[in-house]
Amino acid sequence: MLIFLTNHLEVPGLTVARLYKLRWQVERFFRWIKRHLRIKHFYGNSPNAVKTQIWIAVAVYVMVAILHKELRLPGSLHTTLQILSIHPFEKVPLLALLRACPQRKNFQKPV
């Protein structure tokens, strides 16, 4: 049994429970964004700036996921994303970089 407290006494209890469930889905979405899209903070405060940053991050994530699948790269998608974040400016063919790096044991960024 769950108990929900609210200061909106005119709202039915079932509605409060549904709103809480919807809010939890939003919280899960933002947790997914932080884990997978690596957005630590937003560069703008307007709704348009936040939406733009999220959509760009989602587009990059999807493109890397497609690349990972189409090239049948070894390792996980997370590993591929990590490799690309460590080597953003290397003048190495992308395929060579992605096929060579999974043999490494440690994918820490150089300090």
Buried (B, 14 or more C-beta within 10 A) or exposed (E): EEEEEEEEEEEEEEEBEEBEEEEEEEEEEEEEBEEBBEBEEEEEEEEEEBEBBBEEBBEBBEEBBEBBEEEEBEBEBEBBBBBBEBBEEEEEEEEEBBEEBBEEEEBEEEE
